[in-house]
Amino acid sequence: MGTHNKYGLSRYIPAPTRRTVRQECRFGCVICGEAICAYEHIEPTFEEAKEHLASRIALLCAACHDKVTRGIWSKSKVASARLSPYCTHNNASFALEHPVQSPEIILGGATFRDPRSILTVYGEELLGIEAPEEVGSPFLLSGSFYSKNGETLELSIERNIIKIPNDNYDVETVGKRLTVRSGHRHISLVLELNPPNIVKLLSLQMRFKDTEILADSDQVRIKSIHDDSSFSMSGCISGASSCLDIRPNPYSD
């Protein structure tokens, strides 16, 4: 497979065009909503295209793309789905591999091994793990990740199912890494999956109520908007039932 077609058009689709395609397809396969996708030229096909037009490119997951490639589904089916993508009325989603061994969650510079409640703010659990109901059944990860201003839910994990709201600014999946952007060049979350039992939150900028949670490669930093107090942590915590539990300051106004 060559890197250019007969007109000299590169297979590389410019970043602004890819972002427009993701936004218009609502971050998932236009047919089924699977979030892990490739960019498919509809009409003309890539071999006949002279330019990359976002309106003529769709997101397709591997399974749906294979059906198109094999001729089981037509390009017209893809074109029709592109006009009303699946994720216009549903959230894009994909499933984590179900870990049957103790999970390891990496949040910025902090590692949590065999945790239960990882992050709770004012009594609401934002990141936690349900233990297996019986031997051999999977651990179940759930989490809620909000925007930097705390106004919108940008991504959720519901018992090992990652769900991407369709009103986000941009969400990009490349390999095992998922990047959520809340604005141009503003990354609010980078999540990386390392099956079977490691989930990495490499970068996080979010706010819940009056609490900011910031994570990078060095540390996790928790800051109160109300009184400007903060603390940070790094390193490893093993086997804790409650790792980060943020509660209101009883001495604040």
C-alpha positions in Angstrom: 0.0 0.0 0.0 1.6 3.2 -1.1 1.8 6.5 0.8 0.4 8.5 -2.1 -2.4 7.9 -4.6 -2.1 8.4 -8.4 -2.7 12.1 -8.0 0.1 12.5 -5.5 -2.3 12.9 -2.5 -0.7 11.7 0.7 -2.5 9.2 2.9 -1.8 11.6 5.8 -4.9 13.7 6.6 -4.1 17.1 8.0 -4.8 17.5 11.7 -7.5 20.2 11.3 -9.4 18.0 8.8 -9.2 15.0 11.1 -10.5 17.1 13.9 -13.4 18.3 11.8 -14.2 14.7 10.8 -14.2 13.6 14.5 -16.4 16.5 15.5 -18.9 15.9 12.7 -19.0 12.1 13.3 -19.3 12.8 17.1 -16.2 10.8 18.0 -17.3 7.3 17.0 -18.0 5.0 14.1 -20.9 6.6 12.1 -22.6 3.1 11.9 -22.2 1.6 15.3 -20.6 4.2 17.7 -17.4 2.3 18.5 -14.8 4.9 19.6 -11.7 3.3 18.2 -11.9 4.2 14.5 -10.0 4.9 11.3 -10.7 7.6 8.7 -12.5 6.3 5.6 -12.8 8.2 2.3 -16.4 7.7 1.1 -16.7 9.3 -2.4 -14.4 9.6 -4.1 -12.3 6.8 -2.6 -8.8 7.6 -1.5 -7.4 6.2 -4.8 -9.5 8.7 -6.8 -9.3 11.7 -4.4 -7.4 14.9 -5.2 -7.9 16.4 -1.8 -8.9 15.5 1.7 -12.5 16.9 2.2 -13.8 16.4 5.7 -17.4 16.2 4.4 -16.4 13.1 2.4 -14.6 11.3 5.1 -16.2 9.2 7.8 -15.1 7.5 11.0 -15.4 3.7 10.8 -14.4 1.1 13.3 -12.4 -1.9 12.2 -15.4 -4.2 12.0 -17.6 -1.9 9.9 -14.6 -0.9 7.7 -14.0 -4.6 7.0 -17.6 -5.1 5.8 -17.2 -2.1 3.5 -13.8 -3.4 2.2 -15.3 -6.9 1.6 -18.2 -5.4 -0.3 -20.8 -6.6 2.2 -21.8 -3.0 2.9 -21.8 -0.3 0.2 -20.2 3.1 0.3 -23.7 4.6 0.0 -24.5 3.0 3.4 -21.5 4.8 4.9 -22.5 8.1 3.2 -26.1 7.7 4.6 -24.7 7.1 8.1 -22.4 10.1 7.8 -25.4 12.3 7.4 -26.8 11.1 10.7 -24.0 9.5 12.7 -24.9 6.9 15.3 -23.3 9.1 18.0 -25.6 12.0 17.3 -28.2 10.2 19.5 -25.8 8.0 21.5 -22.4 8.3 23.2 -19.4 6.8 21.5 -18.1 4.0 23.7 -15.7 1.1 23.9 -15.1 -1.6 26.5 -12.0 -2.1 28.6 -10.5 -5.6 28.8 -12.0 -7.2 31.9 -9.2 -7.6 34.3 -9.5 -10.7 36.5 -6.3 -9.9 38.4 -5.8 -6.9 40.7 -5.9 -3.7 38.7 -3.3 -0.9 38.8 -4.4 2.7 38.2 -1.8 5.3 37.5 -3.0 8.9 38.0 -0.3 11.2 37.0 2.7 10.6 39.2 0.8 8.4 41.6 0.2 4.7 41.3 -2.6 2.8 43.1 -2.3 -0.9 43.3 -5.3 -3.1 44.2 -7.3 0.0 45.3 -11.1 0.3 45.9 -12.0 4.0 46.1 -9.4 6.0 44.4 -10.8 9.5 44.3 -13.8 10.8 46.3 -14.8 14.5 46.5 -17.4 15.6 49.0 -18.9 12.2 49.3 -19.1 11.5 45.5 -16.8 8.8 44.2 -15.2 10.0 40.9 -12.9 7.1 40.4 -13.3 3.7 42.0 -13.2 -0.1 41.5 -15.8 -2.7 42.3 -14.3 -6.0 43.5 -15.3 -9.2 41.7 -18.6 -10.7 42.8 -17.1 -14.2 42.6 -13.7 -15.8 41.9 -12.7 -15.4 38.2 -15.1 -12.6 37.4 -13.7 -9.2 36.5 -12.9 -6.1 38.5 -15.1 -3.2 37.4 -13.7 0.3 37.0 -15.9 3.4 37.1 -15.1 7.1 36.8 -16.3 10.6 36.0 -14.1 13.2 34.5 -15.2 16.8 34.2 -13.9 19.9 32.3 -11.5 22.3 33.7 -14.3 24.7 34.7 -16.4 21.9 36.1 -19.4 22.6 33.8 -19.4 19.5 31.6 -18.8 15.8 31.9 -16.1 15.1 29.3 -15.7 11.3 29.7 -17.1 8.6 31.9 -16.2 5.0 32.7 -19.2 2.9 33.6 -18.2 -0.6 34.9 -15.4 -1.0 32.3 -17.3 0.8 29.5 -15.7 4.1 28.4 -18.4 6.6 27.2 -17.7 9.8 25.3 -20.4 12.5 25.4 -21.1 13.7 21.9 -21.0 17.4 22.7 -17.3 17.4 23.5 -14.9 19.7 21.7 -12.6 16.9 20.5 -11.8 13.3 21.4 -9.1 11.4 19.6 -8.1 7.8 19.9 -4.8 6.7 18.6 -3.7 3.1 19.4 -4.2 2.5 23.1 -4.3 6.2 24.0 -7.3 8.5 24.2 -7.0 12.3 24.3 -9.8 14.6 25.3 -9.5 18.3 24.3 -11.7 21.0 25.7 -10.5 23.6 23.3 -7.8 24.2 20.6 -4.5 22.9 21.9 -6.0 22.5 25.4 -5.8 18.9 26.6 -8.0 18.0 29.6 -7.4 14.3 29.8 -5.0 11.7 28.4 -5.9 8.1 29.1 -3.8 5.1 28.1 -4.8 1.4 28.3 -2.2 -1.3 29.0 -4.1 -4.6 29.1 -5.0 -6.6 30.9 -5.0 -4.6 34.2 -3.2 -1.2 33.9 -5.1 2.0 33.2 -3.0 5.2 33.0 -4.4 8.7 33.4 -1.3 10.4 32.1 -2.7 14.0 32.2 -5.8 15.4 33.9 -7.2 18.9 34.4 -10.7 18.9 35.9 -12.8 20.6 38.5 -15.6 19.1 40.6 -17.6 21.5 42.7 -14.9 23.7 44.3 -12.0 21.3 43.9 -9.5 21.2 41.1 -7.7 17.9 40.3 -4.5 18.2 38.3 -2.3 15.3 37.3 0.9 15.1 35.3 3.9 12.8 35.1 5.3 14.1 38.4 2.3 14.3 40.8 -1.4 14.6 41.6 -2.4 18.0 42.9 -5.6 18.7 44.7 -6.6 22.4 45.1 -9.6 24.1 46.8 -11.0 27.0 44.8 -12.8 28.2 48.0 -9.8 28.9 50.2 -6.9 28.3 47.8 -5.4 25.5 49.9 -3.8 22.5 48.1 -1.8 19.4 48.5 0.1 17.1 46.2 1.1 13.4 46.2 3.3 11.0 44.2 4.6 7.5 44.6 2.6 4.3 45.2 -0.3 3.3 47.4 -1.2 -0.4 47.7 -4.3 -2.1 48.9 -6.0 1.0 50.3 -9.8 1.0 50.6 -9.9 4.8 50.3 -7.0 6.6 48.6 -8.0 10.2 48.0 -11.0 11.4 50.0 -11.6 15.1 49.7 -13.9 16.6 52.3 -15.1 20.2 53.0 -12.9 22.2 55.4 -14.9 22.4 58.6 -13.2 25.7 59.5 -13.9 27.5 56.3 -16.7 30.0 56.0 
